[in-house]
Amino acid sequence: MRVKNAQLNQVKEVYNYINSSSKSPKINIGQLQARLNNERNSINDLSEVEFQVFSQWGDDGIIQYLVNKIDIPNKTFIEFGVEDYTESNTRFLLINNNWTGYVLDGSPENAEYIKNDSVSWRYELHSAGAFITRENINELIGKVNFEKEVGLLSIDIDGNDYWVWKEINGINPVIVIAEYNSVFGKNTKWTVPYDASFVRRDKHVSNLYYGASLDAFIALGKEKGYHFIGCNSKGNNAYFIRKDKIGNFKIRTADDGYVLSNFREAHMNGKWINGTDRIKTIEGMEVYDLAQGGIVKIEAAKVRYK
């Protein structure tokens, strides 16, 4: 019986080794793609270096290109809104580049899953479960002993993203990735009004009422000392580099850097709502307009995509 148990344990070890995310063939392919991209001295658009390993879209490639081209003394990252962290912007950075990380999610179940994931002992990954608000974000970040100059910050909480980034003052990231709501268009400076208990799926049946427009994030980035350099090709993540680290990267505006998302999130009355028609489903909802300095109601006719 002991021999059989030992053999069974050996089989389990081999199985886990093969299926471990740190040993899988997709890691090797990602490493190869990163090396090929790194040979490029410059790019015209971030989409040119996209590839996907653990990110939802092509953000793994963009991140690899940026961290290889920018002088980043502290190899640390913070990402919040990671769910169970199997799909995220920083998992490949953790595994491939051996950075130290801190991830947060609002679900206690997800936080427990991350703590039991092999990446939590194979690498220096800190994690916590907490519903993130502008009132608690600095306290949460302060729970890890990171230097103020963090390498990368990734924000994706499907709601108060603008207000939370605005509130952060204890760190000074080199790179910031912020999920923007492309349905709000390229000509608006809108964010959902702050609500500490904001939950996207409860706010509007379309699932389209959340976050902030690209130009709202660009304005906030300027205020905090960052240049906007572009979006991923799927139209959901915007990239910012701290002004002292911008180097040869092209600084963009909302007009020349905006990307309209083409994935489907809104399903109403038995059909998908696509493209620029999506704004009509949330017409009349309230947003905070940075340009006007107050609350306005969404008027679809005023939103521009080209």
N, C-alpha and C positions, 0 to 999 in steps of 0.2 A: 504493500500500500504506500509506503514511504517513497519507493522508487517511482511509482505512478504519480504521486503528488509532486515530486521533484520535476518529473518530465512535464507535467501539466503547467507548473510554474515557469519552466523554461519556454514552453510554447507561448504562454501569456506574455512573457518578457519580449520575445521576438515579435509577437503581434503588436504590442504597444510600441516597440521601437520603429517598426515599419510605418505605423499610423501616426506616430508623433509628428506634430506640426513642425518641429525643429529638424526633422530628418526627411521630410517628404520631398519628392522630386520637384514640386512647385517652388520650394525654397531655392533649389539649385538653379531653376530656370529664372527666377527673380534675380538671383545674384548675377547671372550672366547678362540679363537685360540691363541691370544697373551699371555693370562695367561698360557695356557698349554705349549706354547713354552718357556715361561720364567722360567718354572720349570726345564728346561734342563740346566745343569751346563756347558756343552760344546757341540759343534757340529763339525762334520768333513767337512761339506759343507754347504754353505748358502742356498742351495736348500731345506735343511731339515726343514727350518722354514718359507718357503714361504707360503703366502696366499694373496688373492686379494680382496680388498674392492673397492678402487678407482684407484689403480695403474693399468697400462696397463697389467702387468703380475703379478708375485708374490712378488713385491717389498714392499708392505705394511707389509708383514710378516717379511721380512729381516730387514726393518727399525725399526719395533717394537722390535725385538730381540736386535738389536744394542743399541737403546736408553735405553733399560732396563738393559743392561749389562755394559754400559760405564758411567762413572761419567761425566755428562754434566751440568755444573753450569747454563749456559744461555740457556733457552728453546726457542731458536729462529731458524728459518730456512729461507733460500733464495732458490727459485727455479726459473729458467728461461727456457723458451720454453714450457709454460704450456697450450698453446692454450686457451680454455675457462675455464680451471681449473676443469672441471667436471671429467676428467681422469688425474690423476697426482700422483707423488710420495709422496706428502706431505699433501694432503687433509685429509687423515685419521689421520695423525699426528696432524693436526690442530684441528679436531673434537674430536678425542679420547683422546688426551693428553693435549689439550688446550694450545699448543705452540703458540707463536707469529710468524707470517710469513710475508714474502714479496715475491710476485710473479711478474714475468715480461713476457711479450709476445710481439712479433713484430707487432701484428695486433691491430689497434685501436678498431676494433669491438670486439675482444676478451677481451680487457682491459675493455671496457664499460660493457660487459656481466658480467665480474667478479665483477665489482663495484656494479652491481644490483643484484648479487647473494646473497641469504640470509646469506651465510657464511661470507660476508663482514661486516655484522652488528652483527651477532651472536658471532663472534670471532674477535680477534685482527689481522685482515689480511689487509696488505697494498698491493697495486697493482699499476702497471703502464704499459703503452703501449709504447714500444720503440724497434726499430730494433737494436739488440745488436751487438756491435763491440768491438774490443780491445781498440779503442780510447775512447769509452764512458762508458765502464763497471764500472770503479771505481767511476765515477761521479754518475751513476745510483744507485749503491749500497750505496753511501754516502747520498742519499736522505732520507734514513730511519735512525733513531737514535738508531741503534743497537750497543751493545758492540762489540769490535773487535773479541772476541771469540764467534763466531756463532756456534750453535749446529750442523747444517747440511746445506750443500750446494749441490744442485742438478743441473747438467748442461746437457741440451738437446736442442741444437739449430740446429742440423742437418747440420753442416757446419764447422764454425770456432771454435768448442768446445775447441780444444787443445790450440789455440792461445789466446782465451778469458781467460781460466783458468790460463795460464801462466802469463797473464797481471794483474790478480787480486792481489792487495797488501794491501787493506784496511781492510780485515777481515782475521781471522785465524780459519777456521771451524774445528770442531772435526772430523766430518764425511764428506766425499765428495763422491758423486755419479756422475760418468761421463759416458755418453752414448758413447760406442765405436763402430767402424765399424768392425764387425767380418769377413767381406768379405776380409779385408786386411790381414787375417791370424794371426798366433801366432808368427811368426819369423821376422816380419817387424817392424820397427820403423817409420811408415809413418803417415803423416797428409796431408790433402789437403793444397796447398799453400795458404797463407793468401790473402783473397780478402774481403774487407770491405762490398761489396755488394753481397756476396755469397748467392745464393738461390738454394737449392738442386735440385729442380725439373727442373731448367733451365740449370744446368751444364751438365747433361747427361740424355738421355731418359730412361735409365735403372733405375734411382732413386737410384743407388748403389754407386755413387761417392760423398762421403761426409765424414766429421769427421776425426777421427784418429784411428789407430790400437791400440789394447790393450797395446802392449809393449811400444808404444809411450807415452801413459798415465802413465804407470808404471814408465818410466824414468822421466817424468815430476813430478810425485808424489814424487819420491825420492828427486828430486831437491828442492821441496817445503816442504819436511819434513813429508811425508806420506808413510805408508806401504800399499801395495795391499793385500786384504784378500779374494778376489774371485769375481765371477760374478753371476748374476741370471741365472736360468736354461734356459731361452730363448735366452741368448747370446747377450744381448744388453746393459746391465748396469754393470759397474765395480765399486767395493766398495773399498774405501780407508779410513784408520783411521790414525789420526795424531800420530806420533811415541811415544809421551809421554802418549798416551791413549791406546796403543795397548793391554796391559794386556795379557790375555791368548789366544788371537786370533792368529791363525796360519798365518804366513806371507807366501804369495805365489809368484810364478813367473808366467810369461806368459805361460811357458811350462806346469805347473801343475794347472793353474787357468783359462786358456782360455776355452771358450765355443763357439762353432760355432752356430750361430743363425739358427733356423729352420722355421722361419716365412717367408712368401712370400712377397717380395717387388718389384721384377722385372718381368714385363710382357711384352714380346716383340714378335713380329711376331705371335701373336695369342696363345702364350703358356707361362706358368710360367717357370722361370729359377730358379733352386733350388741348394742348397748345395754348393759344391766347384766349380761347373760350373759357378757360378756367376762372379768370378774374370775375366773370359775370356771376358765378355761383356764390361769391362772397361779397357782392355789391351791397352796400349799406352797412357793412360791419365797420366798427370803429378802429382807427389806427392813430398812433401818435405821429404827427408830421413834424420832423425836425425843422423843415424850412419855415413852417408857420408857427412852430413852437407850441402846438396844442393838438387836441383831438379833432379829427375830421372823419367823415364817413367815406368809404371807398366809392369812387365813381369810376366804373369800368372805362368809360369813354376818355378819361384823362390819363390812362395808363398807356405808356409807349413801350414797344418792344423792338423797334427798329430805329 
